[in-house]
Amino acid sequence: MIFLALGLLLAGAVVGTAHLLADRSQAEADQASLAPFYDPPATLPADPGAVIRTEPLTGAEGAPVEVPGGRAYRMLYVTERPDGTPVASSATYFVPDAPAPPGGRPVLAWAHGTVGMGDACAPSRSRDPVSQFTTWLPEAMARGWVVVATDYAGLGTPGIQLYLVGESEARDVVNSVRAVRSVPGTDAGDRYVVMGHSQGGHSALWTGALSGDLAPELTLEGVVSIAPAAELREVVGAQWGTAVGWAIGPEAVVAWRDVDPSLPVEGVITDAGARNYERLAYECIELAGLEGLARADLGQTFFAVDPDEQPDWSRLIAEETPRPLPPEIPVLLAQGTADQVVLPWPNALLQERWCAAGATISSLWMGNVDHLKAPFVAGPQAVTWIGERFEGVPAGRTCAVPPPVAPRPSPSPSGPGS
């Protein structure tokens, strides 16, 4: 079955199978001990990026998190909803031990993938908060970069996480950079690169599109987008009738109906989907994915039809699809050819479209790499690319090299996404 590992891989799940097997009472105790940190004051500071509080980063059973060559912290900061309403978000950040250079340390902003909407799903609240960084965080510390990783507003903090809502994601990323710059001792400068995986790849591309308007005092040097859920019409069209629909559909319904309460459910999602979507949205992705696999094996789908066939859904799908970035914002697109969640061909189509639009895009195609492995395999090469951006090396384009997969779906008798 092509979705055998879906429960662990959807969008760079932050914790592994050990999380599923961990003693439940200890996990609940960990969350209870963390809860006061994530409770924001009744009145938030008005300035986006204002820091509410910080503390050293801990993992399972409150053990301090150790990072080679650096120090690890969690942070509560102020960001904004798309309408400008202040809201709290949490994040982790990492500061190198070595002295800062003149002008301050460059910043690498990480945007994570789908993890579920429940408080315990937030990366900074997980039992292993650095599990997604293992292949590249030590090198980032060695290069002297500050790393900041937003949880997104509403994930681990009050409110609803606006899943796959580009403006909200971009605000959370940009304001995490603002926040970490204001923390004493980080010595973070005004230059940054954003890197994200899956949902976070979508976030990174939207940050590239909106960063100049949202934070003109910052300089975005580049965007790294790994297996991004970017060409949404094609991604949805390929996966709406598969187990992937059960894993990501509930979060999309909750978030997009928060943005547009009139968004219809009847006729778009199945009766089983309507009965379960709110519960599933707040399950962490491992459990939601496993349930989705079981329901798919029983012949159940989450969506009744391709949502793009419904006008209101189609409008939102189009609105939340990132457009090609201008040439002055270079992009590294990384995609595995064995990915069964964000299928390779929609991102081959993205490469084709963005190249035709004149974007400065380099593509890293990773043979036989699936969705879960993509950020770990791409991370070290992405760090090299990011280093060149911080050093002022002009970015190249790989548009003359065609992708190893056709930018169109392969015909299959097995149904969507097979």
C-alpha positions as CSV (number, residue, x, y, z in Angstrom):
1,M,0.0,0.0,0.0
2,I,1.5,3.3,-1.0
3,F,0.3,5.0,2.2
4,L,1.8,2.4,4.6
5,A,3.8,5.0,6.5
6,L,1.3,7.9,6.3
7,G,0.7,7.9,10.1
8,L,4.3,9.0,10.6
9,L,5.2,11.0,7.6
10,L,2.5,13.6,6.8
11,A,4.3,16.9,6.5
12,G,7.4,16.2,8.6
13,A,5.8,14.8,11.7
14,V,7.9,16.1,14.6
15,V,7.9,13.0,16.7
16,G,8.4,9.4,15.8
17,T,6.7,6.1,16.8
18,A,8.2,6.3,20.3
19,H,5.8,9.2,20.9
20,L,2.8,6.8,20.2
21,L,4.2,4.2,22.6
22,A,5.2,6.6,25.4
23,D,3.6,6.3,28.7
24,R,0.4,8.3,28.4
25,S,0.3,9.5,32.0
26,Q,3.9,10.8,31.7
27,A,3.0,12.6,28.4
28,E,0.0,14.2,30.0
29,A,2.1,15.2,33.0
30,D,4.6,16.8,30.6
31,Q,1.8,18.8,28.9
32,A,0.4,19.9,32.2
33,S,3.7,21.2,33.4
34,L,4.2,23.1,30.1
35,A,0.7,24.6,30.0
36,P,1.4,27.8,32.1
37,F,4.2,28.9,29.7
38,Y,1.8,28.8,26.8
39,D,-1.0,30.8,28.5
40,P,-0.7,34.4,27.2
41,P,-1.7,37.4,29.2
42,A,-5.2,38.7,28.8
43,T,-3.9,41.8,27.0
44,L,-1.2,41.2,24.4
45,P,1.4,43.8,23.4
46,A,0.4,45.6,20.3
47,D,3.7,45.2,18.4
48,P,4.1,42.2,16.1
49,G,7.1,40.2,17.2
50,A,7.0,41.4,20.9
51,V,8.3,38.7,23.2
52,I,6.0,37.6,26.0
53,R,8.4,35.2,27.7
54,T,11.2,32.7,27.1
55,E,12.7,29.8,28.9
56,P,15.3,27.0,28.2
57,L,13.9,24.3,26.0
58,T,13.0,21.0,27.6
59,G,11.8,17.7,26.2
60,A,10.4,14.5,27.7
61,E,10.0,14.6,31.5
62,G,11.3,18.1,31.5
63,A,14.8,17.1,30.5
64,P,16.9,20.0,29.1
65,V,17.4,19.9,25.3
66,E,21.1,19.9,24.4
67,V,22.3,21.2,21.0
68,P,25.9,20.8,19.8
69,G,27.5,24.2,19.5
70,G,24.5,26.1,20.8
71,R,21.7,26.7,23.3
72,A,18.0,25.9,22.9
73,Y,15.0,27.9,24.2
74,R,11.3,28.1,23.8
75,M,9.5,31.4,23.3
76,L,6.0,32.9,23.4
77,Y,5.6,35.9,21.1
78,V,3.0,38.2,19.5
79,T,2.0,37.7,15.9
80,E,-1.2,38.6,14.0
81,R,-4.1,37.0,12.2
82,P,-4.7,38.1,8.6
83,D,-7.0,40.9,9.8
84,G,-4.2,42.3,12.0
85,T,-5.6,41.1,15.3
86,P,-2.8,40.4,17.8
87,V,-2.5,36.7,18.8
88,A,0.1,34.7,20.7
89,S,2.3,32.0,19.0
90,S,5.0,29.8,20.5
91,A,8.3,28.9,18.9
92,T,11.7,27.3,19.6
93,Y,15.0,29.1,19.0
94,F,18.6,28.2,19.0
95,V,21.6,30.4,19.5
96,P,25.2,29.5,18.6
97,D,27.9,29.5,21.4
98,A,30.4,31.3,19.2
99,P,30.6,35.1,19.3
100,A,28.3,37.0,16.9
101,P,29.9,38.7,13.9
102,P,29.7,42.4,13.3
103,G,26.2,43.3,12.0
104,G,24.6,40.4,13.9
105,R,24.0,36.7,13.2
106,P,22.0,35.7,10.1
107,V,18.6,34.0,11.0
108,L,17.2,30.8,9.6
109,A,13.4,30.6,10.1
110,W,12.0,27.1,10.0
111,A,8.4,26.4,9.1
112,H,7.2,22.9,10.1
113,G,4.7,20.6,8.3
114,T,1.4,19.2,9.3
115,V,1.3,17.9,12.9
116,G,-2.3,18.2,14.0
117,M,-4.1,21.0,15.8
118,G,-4.1,19.8,19.3
119,D,-1.9,21.6,21.9
120,A,0.3,18.6,22.4
121,C,1.0,18.4,18.7
122,A,2.9,21.7,18.7
123,P,6.6,21.0,18.0
124,S,7.9,23.1,20.9
125,R,5.7,21.0,23.2
126,S,6.8,17.6,21.9
127,R,8.9,15.0,23.7
128,D,11.7,15.6,21.3
129,P,11.6,19.2,20.1
130,V,14.7,19.0,17.9
131,S,13.9,15.7,16.1
132,Q,13.1,17.6,12.8
133,F,16.5,19.4,12.9
134,T,18.9,16.5,13.4
135,T,20.6,16.6,10.0
136,W,21.2,20.3,9.8
137,L,20.9,22.1,13.1
138,P,24.5,21.4,14.2
139,E,25.9,22.8,11.0
140,A,23.6,25.9,11.3
141,M,25.1,26.4,14.8
142,A,28.6,25.9,13.5
143,R,28.0,28.6,10.8
144,G,26.9,31.0,13.5
145,W,23.2,31.3,12.5
146,V,20.3,31.9,14.9
147,V,17.5,29.3,14.1
148,V,13.9,30.1,15.0
149,A,11.0,27.7,14.5
150,T,7.4,28.9,14.9
151,D,4.7,26.6,16.0
152,Y,2.1,28.8,14.2
153,A,-0.5,30.8,16.2
154,G,-3.2,28.6,17.6
155,L,-1.1,25.5,17.7
156,G,-0.2,25.0,21.4
157,T,-1.6,28.4,22.1
158,P,-5.2,29.7,22.3
159,G,-7.2,30.0,19.1
160,I,-7.4,28.1,15.8
161,Q,-4.3,27.3,13.8
162,L,-5.0,28.8,10.3
163,Y,-3.8,25.7,8.4
164,L,-2.7,26.4,4.8
165,V,-3.8,30.0,5.1
166,G,-0.8,31.7,3.5
167,E,-1.0,35.1,5.0
168,S,-1.4,33.8,8.5
169,E,1.6,31.4,8.1
170,A,3.8,34.2,6.7
171,R,2.9,36.5,9.6
172,D,3.8,33.8,12.1
173,V,7.2,33.2,10.4
174,V,8.1,36.9,9.9
175,N,7.1,37.8,13.5
176,S,9.1,34.9,14.9
177,V,12.2,36.5,13.2
178,R,11.3,39.8,14.7
179,A,10.8,38.2,18.1
180,V,14.1,36.4,18.2
181,R,15.9,39.5,17.2
182,S,14.6,41.3,20.3
183,V,15.7,38.6,22.7
184,P,18.9,39.8,24.6
185,G,21.9,37.6,23.8
186,T,20.8,36.3,20.4
187,D,22.5,39.1,18.5
188,A,20.3,38.3,15.5
189,G,20.7,40.6,12.5
190,D,18.1,41.7,10.0
191,R,19.0,39.1,7.3
192,Y,17.1,35.8,7.1
193,V,16.2,32.8,5.0
194,V,13.0,30.8,5.5
195,M,13.0,27.0,5.1
196,G,9.9,24.8,5.4
197,H,8.6,21.3,4.7
198,S,5.2,20.3,3.3
199,Q,2.7,22.7,4.9
200,G,5.9,24.6,5.9
201,G,7.0,24.6,2.3
202,H,3.7,26.4,1.6
203,S,4.4,28.7,4.5
204,A,7.9,29.5,3.2
205,L,6.7,30.4,-0.3
206,W,4.0,32.7,1.2
207,T,6.7,34.3,3.4
208,G,8.7,35.0,0.3
209,A,5.6,36.6,-1.3
210,L,4.6,38.8,1.6
211,S,7.8,39.4,3.6
212,G,8.5,42.8,2.0
213,D,5.1,44.1,2.9
214,L,4.9,42.5,6.4
215,A,8.4,43.3,7.6
216,P,10.2,45.8,5.4
217,E,12.9,46.3,8.0
218,L,14.0,42.7,7.4
219,T,15.9,41.4,4.4
220,L,14.8,38.0,3.1
221,E,17.8,36.4,1.3
222,G,16.1,33.3,0.0
223,V,13.4,30.6,0.4
224,V,13.8,26.9,0.8
225,S,10.7,24.9,0.1
226,I,10.8,21.1,0.7
227,A,8.0,19.0,-0.7
228,P,5.7,21.9,-0.5
229,A,1.9,21.7,-0.6
230,A,2.0,24.5,-3.2
231,E,0.1,23.6,-6.4
232,L,-3.0,23.1,-4.3
233,R,-5.4,22.5,-7.1
234,E,-3.3,19.6,-8.4
235,V,-2.4,18.3,-4.9
236,V,-6.1,18.2,-3.9
237,G,-7.2,16.8,-7.2
238,A,-4.8,13.9,-6.8
239,Q,-5.4,13.1,-3.2
240,W,-8.9,14.0,-2.2
241,G,-10.2,10.4,-2.5
242,T,-7.2,8.8,-0.7
243,A,-6.1,8.3,2.9
244,V,-4.3,11.6,2.6
245,G,-7.7,13.3,2.5
246,W,-8.5,11.9,5.9
247,A,-5.1,13.2,7.3
248,I,-5.2,16.8,6.1
249,G,-8.8,17.4,5.1
250,P,-10.1,17.9,8.7
251,E,-7.5,20.6,9.4
252,A,-8.3,22.4,6.2
253,V,-12.1,22.3,7.0
254,V,-11.6,23.7,10.5
255,A,-9.1,26.4,9.4
256,W,-10.8,27.5,6.2
257,R,-14.3,27.6,7.8
258,D,-12.8,29.9,10.5
259,V,-11.6,32.2,7.7
260,D,-14.9,31.8,5.8
261,P,-17.8,30.5,8.0
262,S,-20.0,30.2,4.9
263,L,-17.7,27.6,3.4
264,P,-20.0,24.6,2.7
265,V,-19.5,21.2,4.1
266,E,-22.6,19.5,2.9
267,G,-22.0,17.8,-0.4
268,V,-18.3,18.4,-0.2
269,I,-17.3,16.0,2.6
270,T,-18.9,12.6,3.3
271,D,-21.2,11.8,6.2
272,A,-18.3,10.0,7.9
273,G,-16.1,13.1,7.4
274,A,-18.7,15.4,8.8
275,R,-19.1,13.3,11.9
276,N,-15.4,13.1,12.6
277,Y,-13.5,16.1,11.1
278,E,-13.4,18.3,14.3
279,R,-12.1,15.4,16.4
280,L,-9.6,14.3,13.8
281,A,-8.3,17.8,13.2
282,Y,-7.2,18.0,16.9
283,E,-5.5,14.5,16.8
284,C,-1.8,14.6,16.3
285,I,-0.9,13.5,12.8
286,E,0.3,10.0,13.7
287,L,-3.0,9.0,15.1
288,A,-5.1,10.9,12.5
289,G,-3.0,9.3,9.7
290,L,-3.4,5.8,11.1
291,E,-7.2,6.3,11.4
292,G,-7.2,7.6,7.8
293,L,-5.5,4.5,6.6
294,A,-8.0,2.3,8.4
295,R,-11.0,4.2,7.0
296,A,-9.4,4.2,3.5
297,D,-9.0,0.4,3.7
298,L,-12.8,0.2,4.5
299,G,-13.5,2.2,1.4
300,Q,-14.4,5.4,3.2
301,T,-13.3,8.8,1.8
302,F,-13.2,12.1,3.7
303,F,-14.3,14.2,0.7
304,A,-17.4,13.3,-1.2
305,V,-16.1,15.1,-4.3
306,D,-13.0,16.9,-5.4
307,P,-13.4,20.2,-3.4
308,D,-12.2,22.1,-6.5
309,E,-15.5,21.3,-8.1
310,Q,-17.3,23.4,-5.5
311,P,-17.1,27.1,-6.3
312,D,-16.4,28.4,-2.8
313,W,-13.8,25.7,-2.1
314,S,-12.2,26.3,-5.6
315,R,-11.9,30.0,-4.8
316,L,-10.0,29.4,-1.6
317,I,-7.8,26.7,-3.2
318,A,-6.8,29.3,-5.8
319,E,-6.4,32.1,-3.2
320,E,-4.1,30.0,-1.0
321,T,-1.9,28.8,-3.9
322,P,1.5,30.6,-3.9
323,R,2.4,32.6,-7.0
324,P,5.8,32.7,-8.6
325,L,8.2,34.9,-6.6
326,P,10.1,37.8,-8.2
327,P,13.6,37.1,-9.5
328,E,15.3,38.9,-6.6
329,I,14.0,36.3,-4.1
330,P,15.8,33.1,-4.9
331,V,14.1,29.8,-4.3
332,L,15.4,26.3,-3.6
333,L,12.8,23.7,-4.4
334,A,13.5,20.2,-3.0
335,Q,11.3,17.2,-3.8
336,G,11.6,13.4,-3.4
337,T,10.6,11.2,-6.3
338,A,9.1,8.6,-4.0
339,D,6.8,11.0,-2.2
340,Q,3.3,9.6,-1.9
341,V,1.8,12.5,0.1
342,V,2.9,15.6,-1.9
343,L,3.2,13.7,-5.1
344,P,6.3,14.7,-7.3
345,W,4.4,15.7,-10.4
346,P,2.7,18.8,-9.0
347,N,6.0,20.2,-7.9
348,A,7.5,19.3,-11.3
349,L,4.6,21.5,-12.6
350,L,5.5,24.2,-10.1
351,Q,9.1,24.1,-11.4
352,E,7.8,24.5,-15.0
353,R,5.5,27.3,-14.2
354,W,7.9,29.3,-12.0
355,C,10.7,28.9,-14.5
356,A,8.4,30.2,-17.2
357,A,7.5,33.2,-15.0
358,G,11.2,34.1,-14.6
359,A,11.6,33.1,-11.0
360,T,15.2,32.4,-9.7
361,I,14.6,28.8,-8.8
362,S,17.0,25.9,-8.3
363,S,15.5,22.4,-8.0
364,L,16.9,19.6,-5.9
365,W,15.3,16.3,-7.0
366,M,16.0,13.5,-4.6
367,G,15.7,10.0,-6.1
368,N,13.7,7.4,-4.1
369,V,13.2,9.8,-1.2
370,D,9.7,9.8,0.4
371,H,7.8,12.5,2.3
372,L,9.1,11.7,5.7
373,K,12.8,11.6,4.7
374,A,12.7,14.7,2.4
375,P,13.7,17.3,5.0
376,F,16.4,15.1,6.5
377,V,17.9,14.4,3.1
378,A,17.5,17.9,1.8
379,G,18.6,19.7,4.9
380,P,22.4,19.5,4.6
381,Q,22.3,20.6,0.9
382,A,19.9,23.4,1.8
383,V,22.3,24.7,4.5
384,T,25.0,24.9,1.8
385,W,22.6,26.9,-0.4
386,I,21.5,29.1,2.4
387,G,25.2,29.8,3.3
388,E,25.8,31.0,-0.2
389,R,22.8,33.4,0.1
390,F,24.2,34.9,3.3
391,E,27.6,35.2,1.7
392,G,26.2,37.2,-1.2
393,V,26.8,34.6,-3.8
394,P,24.3,35.1,-6.7
395,A,21.8,32.3,-6.9
396,G,21.6,30.1,-10.0
397,R,18.7,28.7,-11.9
398,T,18.3,25.1,-12.9
399,C,15.5,25.7,-15.4
400,A,17.5,24.2,-18.3
401,V,17.4,20.8,-16.5
402,P,14.0,19.2,-16.8
403,P,12.5,17.4,-13.7
404,P,12.9,13.6,-13.5
405,V,9.1,13.2,-13.5
406,A,6.6,14.6,-15.9
407,P,4.7,17.6,-14.7
408,R,1.4,15.9,-15.3
409,P,-0.3,12.9,-13.5
410,S,0.3,9.4,-14.8
411,P,-2.9,7.7,-15.9
412,S,-4.0,5.1,-13.4
413,P,-7.0,2.8,-13.1
414,S,-6.8,2.9,-9.3
415,G,-8.3,6.3,-8.7
416,P,-7.0,9.6,-7.4
417,G,-3.4,9.7,-6.1
418,S,-2.7,6.0,-6.8
